[in-house]
């Protein structure tokens, strides 16, 4: 829901950074993998309840996620780059929730529900993207992407906002996880209905 608006705000500075890295010979895949490695550091940091440092790792991961696309636009996007980007994103999201589950036993059940909910949003997103590509559908509402980016109530921007709030207020993890997970299911159901409308007729 917020991603399109955020793109208009953060896009220009990310493009500047991407242009400079591309000129220095840095590949988009290298930025993606470096950002993923930094993002994974959030798991042990969250488990140790070092929430401030975990937030730094999360922020750096998201910065790299924005810059890699800018680099790709300069050097030329590749299918492998798009694949790595989305796989690393989904693993990172699940990893952060796993870190909160490790931090406190009371977080385990709501964390499991949140990961379950992420599977709903992730699978409905990717399945739509696969069939959209098959039918030649495209959108640039969230920038020039390798996949068809289907919107929803809980997109990347909302998920990162959740992670920031959780790092600042870790004691609120259970109710926020239950609540955000429920919103994820609203997104999943809406995407399924959208898919039924789009793909329910001959291509």
N, C-alpha and C positions, 0 to 999 in steps of 0.2 A: 504493500500500500504506500509506503514511504519511499521506495527505491527510486521511482521516476523523479520525484522532487529532489531527493538527495543527489541524484546524478547531475542535475543542473547546477548544484552548488559546489560539489567536490570535483566535478569533471575537469574544469580548467586547470587547477593546480596539479591534479594527477597526470594530466596530459603533458604538462611542463616537465614533471619528474620522469615520465616515460620517455619523452623525447631525449632528455639528457642521458638516460641509461642506455637507450638504443644507440645513441651516437657514440657511447663508450664501448659498444660491442656486447653489452649484457643482453642475454636472451630472455624472452618472456617466461620460458619454462624454468630458467634458473631462479627468477624472482618468485614464481609460484612455489617451487620446492623449498626455497629458503624461507619464505613466509610460512609454509606449512610446518617446517621444522621448528621455527620459533613458536608457532601456535601450539604445537604439541607440548611445549614446556609448561603451558598453562595447567596441564593435567597434574603433574607432581606438585606444582605450586599450589593449586587448589586443594589437593589432598593434604598438604602441610598447612593449609589455611593461611597461606601468604597471599591474601586476596589482592593487595596492591600490586605486587609483582605479577600476579596472574593477569590482572587488568592490563598491565603494560604489554605482556605477551599477546593478549587478545587484540589489543589496539595495533600492534605491529603486524600481526597476521592480517588484519583487515586492510591495513595500509598497503601491504604487499599485494593483496587481492585486487585492490584498485589499480595499482601501478602496473601489474603484469598485463592487464588488458591494454593499457596505454602503450606499453612497449610493443605488444603484439600488433597494434594498429600501425606502428611505425615500421616494424621489421617485416610485417606480413603475418596474419594469423594462420595457424595450422590446426588440423583436426586433433593432433596429439595435444596441443596446447589447450584446446577447449575441453578435451577429455580430462587432462590433469587438473584443470581449474575446478571443474565441478566435483570430481572425486575428492580432491583435497578439501573443498568446502564442506561437503557432507561429513567427511571423517572428522574434520575440526569441530563442527557443531556437536556431533555426538561425543567427541572427546571432552569438550568443556563440561557437558552435563555429567559425564562419567567422573570427572574431577570433583564436582560437587558431591556426587554420591560417595566418593571415597572419603571426603572430608568429614562427614557426619553420618552415623547410621540412620538417623531420622530422615535423611535426604533420599535414601535408597528407593523407596516406593514411588514418590513423586518423580524422581529422576527416571525410573523405568517407564512411567507413563509418558514423560516428556519425550524420551527417545522413541517410544511407540508412536507418538504423535508426529514426530519428525519423519518417521518412515512413511506415514500417510501423506504428508506434504511433499516429501522428496519423490516418492513413487508416482504420485499424481502429476507432478511437475515433469519428470523425465519421460513418463509414458506419453504425455501430451506432446512433448518436444519431438519424440521419435515419430509419431504419426503426423505432426505438423510438417516435419522435414519430408516425409513421404509424399505429402500432398503439395509441397512447395509453398507452404505458408510461412510468412516472416513478419517480424515486428521489430521496431527500433525504439519502442517506448522506454526501454531501460538501457539504451545505448546499443552499439553494434556488438552483438553477442554471437557466440558459436552455436547457441541453442535458442529455440523459441522460448522466451521468458514469459511464462504465464503468471499473471499477477495473482494477488490474494490478500487476505487480511493480515497474514503473518508471512512477510517476506524477509529478505536478508537484513534490511534496516531495522525492522522490529525485533528480530532475533538478537542482533548485536546490542540494541538498546536494553533488551532483557538481561543479557550477560553483564552489561555495565552496571545495571541496577543491582544485580545479584552480587557482584563483587563489592559494591558499596554497602549493601544490606544483606549479608549472607544468611542472617537469621530468618529472612523472609523467603528463603528458597522454597519450602514446601507449598505455601499458598500460591506463590507466583508461578511455580512449575505446573501445578494443577490448573491454574487459570489460563496460562499461555498454552498449555497442551490442549485445553478445550477450544481455544481460539484456532489452534492448528487444525482441529477437526472441522471447524466451520469452513476454513480455507479448503480443506480436502474435499468436503462435500460439494462446495461451490465449483471446484475444478472438475469434479466428476460430472456435475450437471452441465458445465460448459463443454466438456468433451462429448457428452451425449448429444448436445445440440449441434456441435461442429462436425462430429464424425458419424452421427447417426444417419446421415444421408450419403448417398454415393459420392465419392471424390471426383 
